[in-house]
């Protein structure tokens, strides 16, 4: 799929927003990266990348993280406070 530069910028911004939301929700649930890594089966390094908005995160990964944090997947798409 070929995205325009505007679409690519939108994707980068969305990754940052979702990453910030993952971080916010993890902290709100008082979970460490280590614990979330153990609960989700995702490496600490990968979780850190996701929280920083780097790397491509799949819907499947968001489902796994939602379950590990006992949330609905839609929680990752809410406005970051």
C-alpha positions as CSV (number, residue, x, y, z in Angstrom):
1,X,0.0,0.0,0.0
2,X,1.4,3.4,-1.0
3,X,0.5,6.2,1.4
4,X,0.9,9.9,0.7
5,X,3.2,11.9,2.9
6,X,0.1,13.4,4.6
7,X,-1.2,9.9,5.4
8,X,2.2,8.7,6.7
9,X,2.3,11.7,9.0
10,X,-1.2,10.8,10.2
11,X,-0.1,7.2,10.9
12,X,2.9,8.4,12.8
13,X,0.8,10.7,14.9
14,X,-1.8,8.0,15.6
15,X,1.1,5.6,16.7
16,X,2.2,8.3,19.2
17,X,-1.3,8.9,20.5
18,X,-2.0,5.2,21.0
19,X,1.5,4.7,22.5
20,X,0.9,7.5,25.0
21,X,-2.5,6.0,25.8
22,X,-0.9,2.6,26.5
23,X,1.6,4.2,28.8
24,X,-1.1,6.2,30.6
25,X,-3.3,3.2,31.1
26,X,-0.4,1.0,32.3
27,X,0.6,3.7,34.8
28,X,-3.0,4.2,35.9
29,X,-3.2,0.4,36.6
30,X,0.1,0.6,38.5
31,X,1.7,-1.9,36.2
32,X,5.4,-2.0,35.4
33,X,6.7,-2.7,32.0
34,X,8.0,-5.9,33.4
35,X,4.7,-7.1,34.7
36,X,2.8,-6.1,31.5
37,X,5.5,-7.9,29.5
38,X,4.9,-11.0,31.6
39,X,1.1,-10.7,31.4
40,X,1.0,-10.1,27.7
41,X,4.0,-12.2,26.4
42,X,5.4,-9.0,24.7
43,X,9.0,-8.1,25.4
44,X,9.8,-5.1,27.5
45,X,11.7,-3.6,24.6
46,X,8.7,-3.9,22.3
47,X,6.3,-2.5,24.9
48,X,8.7,0.4,25.4
49,X,8.7,1.0,21.6
50,X,4.9,0.9,21.5
51,X,4.6,3.4,24.3
52,X,7.0,5.8,22.6
53,X,5.0,5.5,19.4
54,X,7.7,3.7,17.5
55,X,7.1,0.4,15.7
56,X,4.0,-0.9,14.1
57,X,1.4,-2.2,16.5
58,X,-1.3,-4.5,15.3
59,X,-4.9,-4.8,16.3
60,X,-4.0,-8.3,17.6
61,X,-1.3,-6.8,19.9
62,X,-3.8,-4.2,21.1
63,X,-6.3,-7.0,22.0
64,X,-3.5,-8.8,24.0
65,X,-2.6,-5.6,25.8
66,X,-6.2,-4.8,26.6
67,X,-6.7,-8.3,28.1
68,X,-3.5,-8.0,30.1
69,X,-4.7,-4.6,31.5
70,X,-8.3,-5.8,31.9
71,X,-9.6,-3.2,29.5
72,X,-11.7,-2.9,26.4
73,X,-9.6,-2.4,23.2
74,X,-11.5,0.9,22.7
75,X,-9.7,2.3,25.7
76,X,-6.6,2.8,23.6
77,X,-8.5,5.1,21.2
78,X,-9.9,7.5,23.8
79,X,-8.4,10.9,24.2
80,X,-5.1,11.0,26.2
81,X,-5.5,13.1,29.3
